[in-house]
């Protein structure tokens, strides 16, 4: 084997771009390992664990570590590296350009902006988000691993400043038609959404879109907002904002299981706009039922939600049920409906520290699926901007391998016809590989349960 380790001082690319570069190099003939990442302590340690001799570097340096079978294959991989990095050169290239702002507040002074999106490691998110709030801007905090005490401080100060904090760990939002974070392509329409759940909101709005109903705004508030600690601080602000919006005729409130006292207080708000609650928990509507209730409230017909049967003969099953999820709310919903099995949310903070979210990088879930030897595997695949541009490319072969082992695979495919990955094309490829595919996560969970229990 031939190794190359290169540290490029002061060269920066975002983590998702570098993950794509690493994948492109690793897919080349003769390449055994490829690590292209910022030289954080975590990434440098990963490279050392793989047997690379990594020199001293700082988190502001680019680390390249490649192992190939021959010198020729290594040289070809490095040529591909240069092509990949050049294609991701920041706007303006390496020539002279105006210095970038050093703080969020200074950036806000130079732009006619209303919303700031913060996506930095969790330990740095509070400072940037508070900078936005102090500048009088609403802020979406995509970052996770933010302490709850900091979340409360942010939201209290935002209320004083008359702005909204969406997050932390806010995975999706749609503001004035602009999608932020993981965003499906949604048609405009009369439904406003307040969501203490990213993938829960994506499920509801995607189903509404499939039924021909659009969205005015989707305001994420962070998965902890309806907890006892946070007390619905941002949910209350967001509900009142949508209530005052003339384009919003009905509001859907979405949350993973909330603190009961907080749910009661939020639902007791005196609003002029009707609210449909999609608050997961025992005895509560699932997300599909909430979407159907919304359609009926608007006087719309409820369609038959698209699904695709598993090709390749009779589905195996009867055995343990494993839920391998990227979306926390979808995972919770599926576990509640199935009532049996082992469920893992690979989007949880413990799995995303130092690595890309599983909606972007499926590696951990594919590894977990490869370890399922019997029974049924239930997965979600979430489409839209920001997510894996072609999830079926890596998942379909893994589904075929699982079926060859006698494992049934069921997929909840969350997305719209307008999403860049192509909803129907993704579904057809997964179905052809042997997975049963449902656009309703609730329907997918029920099908998986029926297979597992025989």
KOLZALO-739753 format. One record per residue (C-alpha): x, y, z; residue in one letter. Coordinates in steps of 0.2 Angstrom, whole numbers, always signed. Layout:
N
+-------+-------+-------+------+
|    c1 |    c2 |    c3 | code |
+-------+-------+-------+------+
|     X |     Y |     Z |    A |
...
+-------+-------+-------+------+
// end
This chain:
454
+-------+-------+-------+------+
|    c1 |    c2 |    c3 | code |
+-------+-------+-------+------+
|    +0 |    +0 |    +0 |    X |
|    +5 |   +18 |    -4 |    X |
|    +1 |   +32 |    +8 |    X |
|    +0 |   +51 |    +6 |    X |
|    -3 |   +63 |   +20 |    X |
|    -4 |   +82 |   +16 |    X |
|    -8 |   +96 |   +27 |    X |
|   -13 |  +112 |   +18 |    X |
|   -12 |  +127 |   +29 |    X |
|   -27 |  +139 |   +29 |    X |
|   -37 |  +130 |   +16 |    X |
|   -55 |  +129 |   +21 |    X |
|   -70 |  +120 |   +13 |    X |
|   -86 |  +115 |   +22 |    X |
|   -88 |   +98 |   +30 |    X |
|  -101 |   +92 |   +18 |    X |
|   -91 |   +97 |    +3 |    X |
|   -76 |   +88 |   +10 |    X |
|   -86 |   +72 |   +14 |    X |
|   -91 |   +72 |    -4 |    X |
|   -73 |   +74 |   -10 |    X |
|   -68 |   +59 |    +2 |    X |
|   -82 |   +48 |    -5 |    X |
|   -77 |   +52 |   -23 |    X |
|   -59 |   +47 |   -19 |    X |
|   -63 |   +32 |   -10 |    X |
|   -74 |   +26 |   -24 |    X |
|   -59 |   +26 |   -36 |    X |
|   -50 |   +10 |   -41 |    X |
|   -36 |    +5 |   -30 |    X |
|   -40 |   +17 |   -16 |    X |
|   -42 |    +9 |    +1 |    X |
|   -45 |   +24 |   +12 |    X |
|   -47 |   +42 |    +9 |    X |
|   -49 |   +56 |   +22 |    X |
|   -51 |   +74 |   +16 |    X |
|   -57 |   +85 |   +31 |    X |
|   -52 |  +100 |   +41 |    X |
|   -38 |   +95 |   +53 |    X |
|   -49 |   +96 |   +69 |    X |
|   -43 |   +85 |   +84 |    X |
|   -57 |   +72 |   +80 |    X |
|   -52 |   +71 |   +61 |    X |
|   -34 |   +70 |   +64 |    X |
|   -37 |   +56 |   +77 |    X |
|   -47 |   +47 |   +65 |    X |
|   -33 |   +47 |   +52 |    X |
|   -21 |   +41 |   +65 |    X |
|   -32 |   +27 |   +70 |    X |
|   -32 |   +22 |   +51 |    X |
|   -13 |   +21 |   +52 |    X |
|    -8 |   +37 |   +44 |    X |
|    +6 |   +47 |   +51 |    X |
|    -2 |   +64 |   +54 |    X |
|   +10 |   +79 |   +57 |    X |
|    +5 |   +94 |   +68 |    X |
|   -10 |  +104 |   +61 |    X |
|   -23 |  +116 |   +67 |    X |
|   -42 |  +115 |   +64 |    X |
|   -40 |  +129 |   +51 |    X |
|   -29 |  +117 |   +40 |    X |
|   -35 |  +105 |   +27 |    X |
|   -30 |   +87 |   +30 |    X |
|   -28 |   +75 |   +16 |    X |
|   -24 |   +56 |   +19 |    X |
|   -25 |   +44 |    +5 |    X |
|   -20 |   +25 |    +4 |    X |
|   -19 |   +17 |   -13 |    X |
|   -13 |    +0 |   -20 |    X |
|    +0 |    +8 |   -31 |    X |
|    +9 |   +24 |   -34 |    X |
|    +0 |   +26 |   -51 |    X |
|   -17 |   +24 |   -42 |    X |
|   -12 |   +36 |   -29 |    X |
|    -7 |   +49 |   -42 |    X |
|   -24 |   +47 |   -51 |    X |
|   -33 |   +49 |   -34 |    X |
|   -23 |   +65 |   -30 |    X |
|   -27 |   +72 |   -48 |    X |
|   -45 |   +69 |   -44 |    X |
|   -43 |   +77 |   -27 |    X |
|   -37 |   +93 |   -36 |    X |
|   -52 |   +93 |   -48 |    X |
|   -64 |   +90 |   -34 |    X |
|   -57 |  +105 |   -23 |    X |
|   -56 |  +116 |   -38 |    X |
|   -74 |  +113 |   -42 |    X |
|   -78 |  +118 |   -24 |    X |
|   -67 |  +134 |   -24 |    X |
|   -77 |  +148 |   -15 |    X |
|   -84 |  +162 |   -26 |    X |
|   -71 |  +174 |   -31 |    X |
|   -57 |  +160 |   -31 |    X |
|   -40 |  +164 |   -24 |    X |
|   -38 |  +181 |   -31 |    X |
|   -40 |  +197 |   -22 |    X |
|   -57 |  +201 |   -15 |    X |
|   -65 |  +211 |    -1 |    X |
|   -62 |  +204 |   +16 |    X |
|   -76 |  +193 |   +23 |    X |
|   -85 |  +200 |   +39 |    X |
|   -78 |  +193 |   +55 |    X |
|   -94 |  +193 |   +65 |    X |
|  -112 |  +190 |   +62 |    X |
|  -117 |  +207 |   +67 |    X |
|  -104 |  +215 |   +55 |    X |
|  -111 |  +204 |   +41 |    X |
|  -128 |  +210 |   +45 |    X |
|  -123 |  +228 |   +43 |    X |
|  -118 |  +225 |   +26 |    X |
|  -133 |  +215 |   +20 |    X |
|  -152 |  +218 |   +19 |    X |
|  -155 |  +202 |   +29 |    X |
|  -170 |  +197 |   +40 |    X |
|  -164 |  +180 |   +45 |    X |
|  -147 |  +173 |   +50 |    X |
|  -143 |  +154 |   +49 |    X |
|  -130 |  +148 |   +61 |    X |
|  -122 |  +131 |   +57 |    X |
|  -106 |  +129 |   +67 |    X |
|  -100 |  +117 |   +80 |    X |
|  -112 |  +117 |   +95 |    X |
|   -99 |  +125 |  +107 |    X |
|   -98 |  +140 |   +96 |    X |
|  -116 |  +142 |   +91 |    X |
|  -122 |  +152 |  +106 |    X |
|  -110 |  +167 |  +102 |    X |
|  -115 |  +168 |   +84 |    X |
|  -134 |  +166 |   +87 |    X |
|  -133 |  +179 |  +101 |    X |
|  -124 |  +191 |   +90 |    X |
|  -138 |  +189 |   +77 |    X |
|  -151 |  +192 |   +91 |    X |
|  -142 |  +208 |   +97 |    X |
|  -142 |  +214 |   +79 |    X |
|  -161 |  +213 |   +79 |    X |
|  -162 |  +198 |   +67 |    X |
|  -171 |  +182 |   +69 |    X |
|  -160 |  +167 |   +69 |    X |
|  -161 |  +148 |   +64 |    X |
|  -148 |  +138 |   +74 |    X |
|  -145 |  +122 |   +63 |    X |
|  -131 |  +117 |   +75 |    X |
|  -134 |  +104 |   +88 |    X |
|  -125 |  +100 |  +104 |    X |
|  -130 |  +117 |  +112 |    X |
|  -133 |  +117 |  +131 |    X |
|  -151 |  +120 |  +136 |    X |
|  -146 |  +134 |  +147 |    X |
|  -139 |  +143 |  +132 |    X |
|  -155 |  +140 |  +122 |    X |
|  -166 |  +148 |  +136 |    X |
|  -155 |  +163 |  +137 |    X |
|  -156 |  +165 |  +118 |    X |
|  -175 |  +164 |  +117 |    X |
|  -177 |  +175 |  +132 |    X |
|  -166 |  +189 |  +124 |    X |
|  -175 |  +186 |  +107 |    X |
|  -192 |  +189 |  +115 |    X |
|  -185 |  +206 |  +122 |    X |
|  -178 |  +211 |  +105 |    X |
|  -194 |  +206 |   +96 |    X |
|  -186 |  +192 |   +85 |    X |
|  -187 |  +173 |   +84 |    X |
|  -175 |  +160 |   +88 |    X |
|  -178 |  +144 |   +77 |    X |
|  -168 |  +130 |   +86 |    X |
|  -155 |  +125 |   +92 |    X |
|  -155 |  +109 |   +82 |    X |
|  -168 |  +116 |   +70 |    X |
|  -166 |  +105 |   +54 |    X |
|  -179 |  +114 |   +43 |    X |
|  -188 |  +130 |   +40 |    X |
|  -197 |  +139 |   +25 |    X |
|  -198 |  +157 |   +27 |    X |
|  -207 |  +167 |   +13 |    X |
|  -204 |  +153 |    +1 |    X |
|  -186 |  +151 |    +5 |    X |
|  -180 |  +134 |   +12 |    X |
|  -167 |  +133 |   +25 |    X |
|  -157 |  +118 |   +31 |    X |
|  -165 |  +102 |   +25 |    X |
|  -179 |  +109 |   +15 |    X |
|  -191 |  +100 |    +3 |    X |
|  -198 |  +109 |   -12 |    X |
|  -215 |  +114 |    -6 |    X |
|  -229 |  +123 |   -16 |    X |
|  -235 |  +140 |    -8 |    X |
|  -251 |  +138 |    +1 |    X |
|  -262 |  +142 |   +16 |    X |
|  -255 |  +131 |   +29 |    X |
|  -242 |  +138 |   +42 |    X |
|  -232 |  +126 |   +52 |    X |
|  -224 |  +128 |   +69 |    X |
|  -212 |  +113 |   +72 |    X |
|  -202 |  +107 |   +87 |    X |
|  -197 |   +93 |   +75 |    X |
|  -188 |   +94 |   +59 |    X |
|  -192 |   +77 |   +50 |    X |
|  -209 |   +78 |   +58 |    X |
|  -213 |   +94 |   +49 |    X |
|  -205 |   +87 |   +33 |    X |
|  -217 |   +72 |   +34 |    X |
|  -233 |   +83 |   +37 |    X |
|  -228 |   +96 |   +24 |    X |
|  -223 |   +83 |   +11 |    X |
|  -239 |   +74 |   +13 |    X |
|  -249 |   +90 |   +11 |    X |
|  -239 |   +94 |    -5 |    X |
|  -243 |   +77 |   -12 |    X |
|  -261 |   +81 |    -9 |    X |
|  -260 |   +98 |   -18 |    X |
|  -259 |  +109 |    -3 |    X |
|  -245 |  +121 |    +0 |    X |
|  -237 |  +130 |   +14 |    X |
|  -235 |  +149 |   +19 |    X |
|  -221 |  +147 |   +32 |    X |
|  -213 |  +133 |   +41 |    X |
|  -205 |  +139 |   +57 |    X |
|  -194 |  +126 |   +66 |    X |
|  -192 |  +130 |   +84 |    X |
|  -180 |  +116 |   +90 |    X |
|  -183 |   +99 |   +96 |    X |
|  -182 |  +104 |  +115 |    X |
|  -194 |  +119 |  +113 |    X |
|  -209 |  +110 |  +120 |    X |
|  -199 |  +102 |  +134 |    X |
|  -202 |  +107 |  +152 |    X |
|  -186 |  +116 |  +153 |    X |
|  -188 |  +127 |  +138 |    X |
|  -207 |  +129 |  +140 |    X |
|  -212 |  +133 |  +122 |    X |
|  -204 |  +150 |  +122 |    X |
|  -201 |  +150 |  +103 |    X |
|  -217 |  +140 |   +99 |    X |
|  -228 |  +154 |  +107 |    X |
|  -219 |  +167 |   +97 |    X |
|  -220 |  +157 |   +81 |    X |
|  -239 |  +153 |   +83 |    X |
|  -243 |  +172 |   +86 |    X |
|  -233 |  +177 |   +71 |    X |
|  -242 |  +165 |   +60 |    X |
|  -259 |  +170 |   +67 |    X |
|  -255 |  +188 |   +62 |    X |
|  -250 |  +182 |   +44 |    X |
|  -264 |  +185 |   +32 |    X |
|  -258 |  +171 |   +20 |    X |
|  -260 |  +158 |   +34 |    X |
|  -277 |  +151 |   +35 |    X |
|  -273 |  +136 |   +46 |    X |
|  -258 |  +132 |   +57 |    X |
|  -251 |  +114 |   +61 |    X |
|  -241 |  +112 |   +77 |    X |
|  -229 |   +98 |   +76 |    X |
|  -218 |   +90 |   +90 |    X |
|  -210 |   +75 |   +96 |    X |
|  -218 |   +70 |  +113 |    X |
|  -220 |   +86 |  +122 |    X |
|  -220 |   +90 |  +141 |    X |
|  -239 |   +88 |  +144 |    X |
|  -240 |  +105 |  +154 |    X |
|  -231 |  +114 |  +140 |    X |
|  -242 |  +106 |  +127 |    X |
|  -258 |  +112 |  +136 |    X |
|  -252 |  +129 |  +139 |    X |
|  -247 |  +132 |  +120 |    X |
|  -263 |  +124 |  +114 |    X |
|  -273 |  +136 |  +126 |    X |
|  -266 |  +152 |  +117 |    X |
|  -280 |  +163 |  +111 |    X |
|  -278 |  +163 |   +92 |    X |
|  -289 |  +168 |   +78 |    X |
|  -282 |  +155 |   +66 |    X |
|  -287 |  +137 |   +69 |    X |
|  -273 |  +125 |   +74 |    X |
|  -271 |  +106 |   +71 |    X |
|  -260 |   +98 |   +83 |    X |
|  -248 |   +84 |   +78 |    X |
|  -240 |   +81 |   +95 |    X |
|  -234 |   +63 |   +95 |    X |
|  -237 |   +52 |  +110 |    X |
|  -247 |   +37 |  +116 |    X |
|  -265 |   +39 |  +111 |    X |
|  -261 |   +54 |  +100 |    X |
|  -263 |   +56 |   +81 |    X |
|  -248 |   +50 |   +70 |    X |
|  -241 |   +63 |   +58 |    X |
|  -251 |   +55 |   +43 |    X |
|  -267 |   +57 |   +53 |    X |
|  -263 |   +75 |   +57 |    X |
|  -260 |   +79 |   +39 |    X |
|  -276 |   +70 |   +34 |    X |
|  -285 |   +80 |   +48 |    X |
|  -278 |   +96 |   +40 |    X |
|  -284 |   +92 |   +23 |    X |
|  -302 |   +89 |   +30 |    X |
|  -301 |  +106 |   +39 |    X |
|  -297 |  +114 |   +23 |    X |
|  -311 |  +105 |   +14 |    X |
|  -299 |   +95 |    +3 |    X |
|  -300 |   +76 |    -1 |    X |
|  -288 |   +64 |    +7 |    X |
|  -279 |   +54 |    -6 |    X |
|  -272 |   +37 |    -6 |    X |
|  -254 |   +40 |    -1 |    X |
|  -241 |   +33 |   -14 |    X |
|  -232 |   +17 |   -10 |    X |
|  -222 |    +4 |   -20 |    X |
|  -222 |   -14 |   -16 |    X |
|  -205 |   -24 |   -14 |    X |
|  -201 |   -32 |   -30 |    X |
|  -192 |   -49 |   -30 |    X |
|  -206 |   -61 |   -24 |    X |
|  -213 |   -63 |    -7 |    X |
|  -206 |   -52 |    +7 |    X |
|  -197 |   -61 |   +21 |    X |
|  -200 |   -56 |   +38 |    X |
|  -206 |   -64 |   +55 |    X |
|  -192 |   -60 |   +67 |    X |
|  -184 |   -45 |   +76 |    X |
|  -188 |   -27 |   +70 |    X |
|  -174 |   -15 |   +68 |    X |
|  -178 |    +3 |   +66 |    X |
|  -163 |   +13 |   +58 |    X |
|  -168 |   +31 |   +57 |    X |
|  -160 |   +48 |   +52 |    X |
|  -175 |   +58 |   +59 |    X |
|  -178 |   +58 |   +77 |    X |
|  -197 |   +62 |   +76 |    X |
|  -200 |   +49 |   +63 |    X |
|  -190 |   +36 |   +74 |    X |
|  -201 |   +40 |   +89 |    X |
|  -217 |   +39 |   +78 |    X |
|  -212 |   +22 |   +71 |    X |
|  -208 |   +15 |   +88 |    X |
|  -224 |   +21 |   +95 |    X |
|  -234 |   +13 |   +81 |    X |
|  -224 |    -3 |   +80 |    X |
|  -224 |    -7 |   +98 |    X |
|  -210 |   -19 |   +96 |    X |
|  -192 |   -19 |   +90 |    X |
|  -176 |    -9 |   +93 |    X |
|  -175 |    +8 |   +86 |    X |
|  -160 |   +19 |   +84 |    X |
|  -160 |   +38 |   +79 |    X |
|  -144 |   +40 |   +70 |    X |
|  -147 |   +59 |   +69 |    X |
|  -146 |   +60 |   +88 |    X |
|  -132 |   +71 |   +95 |    X |
|  -122 |   +56 |  +101 |    X |
|  -120 |   +50 |   +83 |    X |
|  -118 |   +67 |   +74 |    X |
|  -104 |   +74 |   +85 |    X |
|   -89 |   +77 |   +73 |    X |
|   -98 |   +69 |   +58 |    X |
|  -111 |   +74 |   +45 |    X |
|  -129 |   +71 |   +49 |    X |
|  -136 |   +54 |   +42 |    X |
|  -147 |   +63 |   +30 |    X |
|  -131 |   +68 |   +21 |    X |
|  -119 |   +54 |   +25 |    X |
|  -128 |   +36 |   +26 |    X |
|  -112 |   +27 |   +31 |    X |
|  -117 |   +23 |   +49 |    X |
|  -134 |   +17 |   +44 |    X |
|  -128 |    +7 |   +30 |    X |
|  -116 |    -2 |   +42 |    X |
|  -130 |    -5 |   +54 |    X |
|  -141 |   -12 |   +40 |    X |
|  -127 |   -24 |   +35 |    X |
|  -127 |   -31 |   +53 |    X |
|  -145 |   -35 |   +52 |    X |
|  -146 |   -54 |   +49 |    X |
|  -164 |   -58 |   +51 |    X |
|  -181 |   -51 |   +53 |    X |
|  -186 |   -34 |   +47 |    X |
|  -176 |   -17 |   +44 |    X |
|  -186 |    -1 |   +44 |    X |
|  -178 |   +15 |   +38 |    X |
|  -182 |   +32 |   +33 |    X |
|  -175 |   +41 |   +18 |    X |
|  -178 |   +60 |   +18 |    X |
|  -177 |   +70 |    +2 |    X |
|  -175 |   +88 |    -2 |    X |
|  -161 |  +102 |    -3 |    X |
|  -147 |   +98 |    +9 |    X |
|  -150 |   +80 |   +10 |    X |
|  -140 |   +66 |    +1 |    X |
|  -142 |   +70 |   -18 |    X |
|  -145 |   +52 |   -23 |    X |
|  -149 |   +41 |    -8 |    X |
|  -154 |   +26 |   -18 |    X |
|  -136 |   +25 |   -26 |    X |
|  -129 |   +18 |   -10 |    X |
|  -145 |   +11 |    -1 |    X |
|  -152 |    +1 |   -15 |    X |
|  -136 |   -11 |   -16 |    X |
|  -138 |   -13 |    +3 |    X |
|  -156 |   -17 |    +2 |    X |
|  -152 |   -31 |   -11 |    X |
|  -139 |   -38 |    +0 |    X |
|  -151 |   -38 |   +15 |    X |
|  -164 |   -47 |    +5 |    X |
|  -151 |   -60 |    +0 |    X |
|  -149 |   -63 |   +19 |    X |
|  -167 |   -66 |   +21 |    X |
|  -170 |   -48 |   +29 |    X |
|  -186 |   -39 |   +24 |    X |
|  -183 |   -20 |   +21 |    X |
|  -196 |    -6 |   +23 |    X |
|  -193 |   +12 |   +18 |    X |
|  -202 |   +27 |   +23 |    X |
|  -198 |   +40 |    +9 |    X |
|  -201 |   +58 |   +14 |    X |
|  -202 |   +70 |    +0 |    X |
|  -211 |   +79 |   -14 |    X |
|  -212 |   +78 |   -32 |    X |
|  -202 |   +94 |   -34 |    X |
|  -187 |   +88 |   -23 |    X |
|  -171 |   +87 |   -33 |    X |
|  -168 |   +69 |   -30 |    X |
|  -184 |   +64 |   -39 |    X |
|  -197 |   +56 |   -27 |    X |
|  -204 |   +43 |   -39 |    X |
|  -187 |   +38 |   -46 |    X |
|  -180 |   +35 |   -29 |    X |
|  -195 |   +25 |   -24 |    X |
|  -194 |   +14 |   -40 |    X |
|  -175 |   +10 |   -38 |    X |
|  -178 |    +5 |   -19 |    X |
|  -193 |    -5 |   -24 |    X |
|  -183 |   -14 |   -38 |    X |
|  -170 |   -18 |   -25 |    X |
|  -182 |   -27 |   -14 |    X |
|  -188 |   -13 |    -2 |    X |
|  -207 |    -9 |    +2 |    X |
|  -208 |   +10 |    +0 |    X |
|  -221 |   +21 |    +8 |    X |
|  -223 |   +40 |    +8 |    X |
|  -231 |   +38 |   +25 |    X |
|  -220 |   +34 |   +39 |    X |
|  -235 |   +28 |   +49 |    X |
|  -239 |   +16 |   +35 |    X |
|  -221 |   +10 |   +34 |    X |
|  -221 |    +6 |   +52 |    X |
|  -237 |    -3 |   +52 |    X |
|  -231 |   -14 |   +37 |    X |
|  -215 |   -17 |   +46 |    X |
|  -224 |   -23 |   +61 |    X |
|  -235 |   -34 |   +51 |    X |
|  -220 |   -43 |   +43 |    X |
|  -211 |   -44 |   +59 |    X |
|  -225 |   -52 |   +69 |    X |
|  -231 |   -63 |   +54 |    X |
+-------+-------+-------+------+
// end
